[in-house]
C-alpha cells in the first residue's frame, strides 16, 4: 500500500470518529491543541503527521491510537 493511501485512510478514520462524536474540526483542534486547518490537512491525507500529533488527536477523540489505524 502506498504511503499516500495509508495517510488518506488514517484521515478518514479520524474524520469518521470526529463526526460520530459530533465535533467540528475546530472543536477537535481545541481539544487537541491543534489548529483546525491542521486537522483538515490530516483528515484529507495531505499531511504526514507525527506519532505525537496522532496521540493528541486520539486523546481528543477519547480513543486508543490504534483506532486511527483500523482498516488501514
N, C-alpha and C positions, 0 to 999 in steps of 0.2 A: 504494500500500500504506500502510495506517495505521501510525503510529509504534508503537502497541501490538503489532501483528502482527510488526513488524520486531524489536522487543525480545524477543518470545517466540521467534522463530526464532534469534536470536543466542544466547539462553539455552539452547535445545535443542541447538545446535551445541556449546556449552561442555559441557553435560551428556554428550553423545554422546562427545566426546573424553576427558572425565574418566573415564567408565565404561570406555572402551576401554583406558585405562591402569590400570584397577583402583583408582582413587583415590576416597576418600570426599570429601565436601565439606570436612570438617575437614582432611584431608591436603592437598587443593589449596589451601585457605586458608593453611595453614602455609607451603607452597611460595611463595605469592604475597604473603605478609604481609598477608592479609585475614582478617577474621572469617568463620567458616563460615556464619553467618547471612547475611552479605553475599553470599556465593557463592550461597546458596539463593535470595535475592531476585532476583539476576541470572538464574539459571537458569530461574526461573518468569516472567521478563519483567516483574517488578514494580518494577524499578529501572532508571533511565536512567543507565547508567554513563558515566564519563568515558573518554576515549581512554587516559589514563594507567592507569586501572584495567584496561581491556581489554588493554593491553600487558602488565601484570603477570600477568594470567591466561594470556594466550597464552604468555608466557615460562615460566610454571609448568607449562604443558602441553607445552612444547617445540615450539611451533608458531609460524609467522608469523601476525601478527594477521589477515591476510586469510582465514585458515582459519575464523575465527569468523564471517565474513560470507558464507561459501559457501552457496549456495542460499537467500539472503535475498531 
